[in-house]
Amino acid sequence: VQLQASGGGLVQAGGSLRLSCKASGNGFTINAMNWYRQAPGTQRDLVAGIGSGGRTNYAESVKGRFTISRDNAKNTVYLQMNSLKPEDTAVYYCNVFAASPTTRWQHYWGMGTQVTVSS
């Protein structure tokens, strides 16, 4: 499974960005789709996740500001980020839990997209 993320950039505090991540490959099935982020000098943390049935979960720091969604027909997960704060600045990584006829269930990671929020 290959993951291609897009939508990062530079935005002022209070602004919005929408991240997208498309999964591609042969014959795979995706269960959960997630977004993580990592700021310099910190660990990579879960921002939001969405299960195959649409159930979502969010980090406390983004609840009410970020919305995760998925389009199963397009194998794509989105992260709508509103009311952005400077502390949201990080590299954002998409992650999926998937399997194929030739691979076991495992996590796959995208390359990351930079989000920078200026004050």
Sequence and secondary structure as in RCSB ss.txt:
>XXXX:A:sequence
VQLQASGGGLVQAGGSLRLSCKASGNGFTINAMNWYRQAPGTQRDLVAGIGSGGRTNYAESVKGRFTISRDNAKN
TVYLQMNSLKPEDTAVYYCNVFAASPTTRWQHYWGMGTQVTVSS
>XXXX:A:secstr
 EEEEE  EEEETT  EEEEEEEE SS EEEEEEEEEE TTS  EEEEEE TT  EEE GGGTTTEEEEEEGGGT
EEEEEE S  GGG EEEEEEEEEEETTEEEEEEE   EEEEEE 
